[in-house]
Amino acid sequence: MTLLFCAVAALSAIVLARSGAPSARVGAVPVLLAGLCALISSSFVTPRIHALRAAGQTQLPEFGRLHAISTGLLGVEILCSSSPCGLLPRPRRVRKAPAMAIP
């Protein structure tokens, strides 16, 4: 699911960048990094954890190490996914014309 959300966010950043939003390209970098972490976790770490669990080898140090890596990757995903919120384009301020004094 994270991969899907990262893809949508990256495509949104591309659309915003093409429409002239200056921080859209910068905002895409953490989202792509979060997607990369999710890909690594789902492709390499989680299948190995499941294989060790199925083999009954949950007492091995490798099992604990893989869990620590999985938790670290998830932490990076969370930080990277939430960091673009600070990079959202700010609304443009509209200058109001000075009020005319009525005599």
C-alpha positions in Angstrom: 0.0 0.0 0.0 2.9 2.3 0.8 4.2 1.8 -2.7 0.9 2.8 -4.2 0.7 6.0 -2.1 4.3 6.9 -2.9 3.6 6.5 -6.6 0.5 8.7 -6.4 2.5 11.3 -4.4 5.4 11.3 -6.8 3.1 11.7 -9.8 1.3 14.6 -8.0 4.7 16.2 -7.4 5.5 15.9 -11.1 2.2 17.5 -12.0 2.8 20.3 -9.5 6.3 20.9 -10.7 5.1 21.2 -14.3 2.5 23.7 -13.2 5.1 25.9 -11.7 5.1 25.0 -8.0 8.7 25.6 -6.9 8.9 23.1 -4.0 7.2 20.2 -5.8 10.5 18.6 -7.0 12.0 18.9 -3.6 8.9 17.4 -2.1 9.1 14.4 -4.4 12.5 13.3 -3.1 11.4 12.1 0.4 8.4 10.4 -1.0 10.5 8.5 -3.5 12.9 7.5 -0.6 9.9 6.2 1.4 8.9 4.2 -1.6 12.4 2.8 -1.9 12.4 1.8 1.7 9.0 0.1 1.3 10.3 -1.8 -1.8 13.4 -3.0 0.1 11.3 -4.1 3.0 8.6 -5.9 1.1 11.0 -7.5 -1.4 13.9 -8.6 0.8 13.4 -8.2 4.5 9.9 -9.4 5.1 10.1 -12.5 3.0 13.2 -13.6 4.9 11.5 -13.0 8.2 8.5 -15.1 7.1 10.9 -17.9 5.9 12.7 -17.9 9.3 9.4 -17.9 11.1 8.0 -20.8 9.0 11.2 -22.8 9.6 10.8 -22.3 13.4 14.1 -20.3 13.6 12.8 -17.4 15.5 15.5 -17.7 18.1 18.4 -16.9 15.7 20.1 -13.6 15.9 19.4 -13.0 12.2 15.6 -13.0 13.0 16.1 -10.2 15.5 18.4 -8.3 13.2 15.9 -8.5 10.4 13.2 -7.2 12.7 15.4 -4.3 13.7 16.1 -3.5 10.0 12.3 -3.8 9.2 11.5 -1.4 12.0 14.2 1.0 10.9 12.9 1.0 7.3 9.4 1.6 8.6 10.6 4.6 10.7 12.4 6.1 7.6 9.2 5.6 5.6 7.1 7.4 8.2 9.6 10.3 8.4 10.0 10.6 4.7 6.2 10.4 4.0 5.4 13.1 6.5 8.3 15.5 5.7 6.8 16.8 2.4 4.0 18.4 4.4 6.4 21.2 5.4 7.2 21.7 1.7 3.7 22.2 0.5 3.2 25.3 -1.7 2.1 28.3 0.3 -1.0 30.2 -0.9 -0.2 33.4 -2.7 -1.1 36.6 -0.8 -3.4 38.9 -2.6 -2.6 42.5 -1.9 -5.6 44.5 -1.1 -6.0 47.9 -2.6 -5.9 50.7 0.0 -9.3 51.7 1.2 -10.5 55.0 -0.1 -11.2 57.6 2.6 -14.7 58.9 2.4 -14.8 62.7 3.1 
